[in-house]
Amino acid sequence: GINAEYMGNHYHDKIVMSNYDMVVQILDCLIEMAQGPCLDNVGKMLDNKVLDIINSLLRKKAKRRKMDKKEASKTLFRSITTTTEYTHYWSQELERWMLARIKYRCLILLLALIEMRRNDPLIRRIMRTIPIEVFRKLMAKTFKHYKTLYGETYNIKAFSHSEEDVRDKDFAHKSIYYEMIIEVGFYSYYIITIYQEASETKQAKVTKDDEEEEDTAVTFIKDSVVGQLGNFGLSLVKTGFSTVSALKKEIESSIFKKENLVETEEERTLRKQLELKELIAESTAFFEQNTASVEVLRDGKHIEKTQFYLLPYCRHLPQDVKNEFSDEVNRESLKSKVTGLLNKAEDFIEIARQEEIMNKFFERNKLLALFAKNVSLWKNISFFLNIAQNVLIVASYMGPRSIKNGDFSRIEEDRLHSPLLFQSNRYSRETTDTVFDVLGILMTACSLFVVMFFLLKRAPLTLKRAWHTNQGRDSVTTPRQGILARGVKLLFRIILCIVLFLRNFEIIYYLLYGALAVVGVIYHSFFFAFHLTEVILRYPEMRHILNSIWQPRKALLLTFILFIVIEYMFTLIAFTFFHRSYKGNCQSVYQCFFYTFDYTFKLHKGGIGARLDDFHPYKASYEWDEFLFHNLFNIILLVILIKLFAGIIIDTFGYLREKENEKMRDIKDVCFICGNNRETFDKKSAKIGFLAHTQIEHNIWNYVFFIAYLNHKKKLDYNGIEDYVKTLVKAKDISWFPLNKAIALQEVEDSTNVEQVDHMEFIGKNIGSLEKQFVDVDRAWSAIESRVNSKIH
């Protein structure tokens, strides 16, 4: 309060270079006192007209000095030698970069005052003191400087301007650079949205589920090869069109400069108004696109919405990584889901950073970027070409139809290396080879595209993780080790990194994918059969079939061991008593066991018993010992154990299918963060539907990006809620997630409670008035009784 009063009385109307440092220190002190939030300090600041001070500082404009920029850049922070120069310097107006940093701190202070008080009358008070146009102009000016410096790209370097010390630098040649603080634009946008929420003018981006997901047919067409080819062609057209448009603008601007048209004052004013309006709209769209919000449960009691800027790499997190997490996260409970998200957050941030690096690389290579953005197209083309090639393999390879002159030496070679297209004499072998070569080369080219872009994205990150995994082992080495010892350890570390790199299943698969495509073209087309395994990756149902075998592997292995043990027992019985029935195929236990095992599955009529019956189909007498042996073998092994084996697989498949259905219901109808379902929002929330809630209020990935934002931001710049969340994130504590809570539902409950209280107060007032009426009636009745009694007597 004292700082605010002191600043209000001495500085905010007459800030010059001499008191710039003092003003900055006072603002920093006020920010420190307000954050937390400390409501007592906030109240004292408001009593000392801190809002008027902020309003005055935000509206303040930098005035031009009389001395030119070159002279100013040379003399700004030099030592002053004469009294005249000293007085001249210290009475000068603030530089633009100084005023920008003061406004930056004013916005931080204003947000600190609003913290945890979004629905408080304080917002109305701020709105009356500082008009919304002040923040719109600040936001537009910041965005204009940003475009001048960085163009259309969203660059993380823009977030470092406020940290740079401009003193003793030639700022005259980079005045816009030091004046532009991107956080000023974001903070202005935050306050604008708070104003709009308070005045209830801002509508949800997605209301009730009116804007549901795209029609299934439209989605199918977009994802098909035809749709992807169309998108690829459209991208080529857009690239050419953008190049032509850029050239057209340059030509028009040069023509306009040559003509040097003169505007009237009215036309100039109108043009500036239109430019400002367009700039505000453009800046609003920019900051809205790069702003996100999360709801945080604070101290287990209050839910607070906090906004933050999305770092540039956040938009590069691949969709397949999101889908993979959604498939693999433990959905047994709400806590297990949120814990899984928190544990994987750092990995997601690292992946997003790597993707941004690759995106910058592709931006410098436009043609390569065009191919990289359509990897799914090359993968689909490769897949369908591979299917066509394997169909031709089935239809074209055959053995020789005739053997000329008894020459058997070329039979095997002809079977493998002399296909005939569709086994028809209408096509020569040269034509067949040409068809296979063309399909193979096209398929190999697409496959190599897929492998190359996959490795470009995944290999650097995988190698980096492998390198850091073993980094701790080198920390225990002594500093005086020789060059040979350090070289050996470095070589060992590199080999270990390669081993860890090759342990990644996807990397191994795609390396084989590309290598076997090349081998298929060079050596033999049969190697293209491997690429049909892509059907397992392409369709989740295929993975369920494999998982139904892999997950119960222990039970299946034990069942198989039991099967072998019982098979072995029957083998010993056969070797001892029924070896004659085997007709020479049971001369040793080894031979007897494998012969019995072989024919257990070959004959559908009854296993080994059916095979032995084939040796002597017409018997004079029926032998009961063979009857028991054959039927017990059939019942125990073929009926019970084989059915048990199949039952384990079938039950597991059913369980996995049910789990998949539960997972899809959880994804579509339950909020990942708060756990409330779609029906709850449809019944209780009139303002926002379930889809908007999961995309805006409780967007799962915004919580990951919020952690990335906290990692990027300096700890000294945290506000109260950011410091609270960062402490819990370090401790892997999920108590800041709003489990089973949401502001939208809380507002409905609060309004319902208010209505109930109002209703009860209304009932209470009515009861009070009724009591008064009863008293009046009682008095009137008593008066009537007294009159009647007086007349009677």
VENJOGI-V987492 format. One record per helix or strand of 2 or more residues. SS is the DSSP state (h for helix, s for strand). FROM is the first residue (numbers start at 1). TO is the last residue. Records with the same first field share a line. If there is no record, write none. Layout:
# VENJOGI-V987492
SS = FROM-TO ; FROM-TO
This chain:
# VENJOGI-V987492
h = 2-10 ; 17-34 ; 39-47 ; 50-59 ; 69-75 ; 83-90 ; 96-114 ; 121-129 ; 132-150 ; 156-163 ; 171-179 ; 182-199 ; 216-223 ; 225-259 ; 265-289 ; 312-316 ; 319-328 ; 334-364 ; 366-372 ; 375-396 ; 404-406 ; 411-417 ; 421-423 ; 429-469 ; 471-474 ; 483-502 ; 505-522 ; 525-538 ; 540-550 ; 553-577 ; 579-582 ; 589-602 ; 608-615 ; 624-669 ; 678-684 ; 690-697 ; 700-712 ; 715-717 ; 720-730 ; 743-792
s = 291-298 ; 302-309
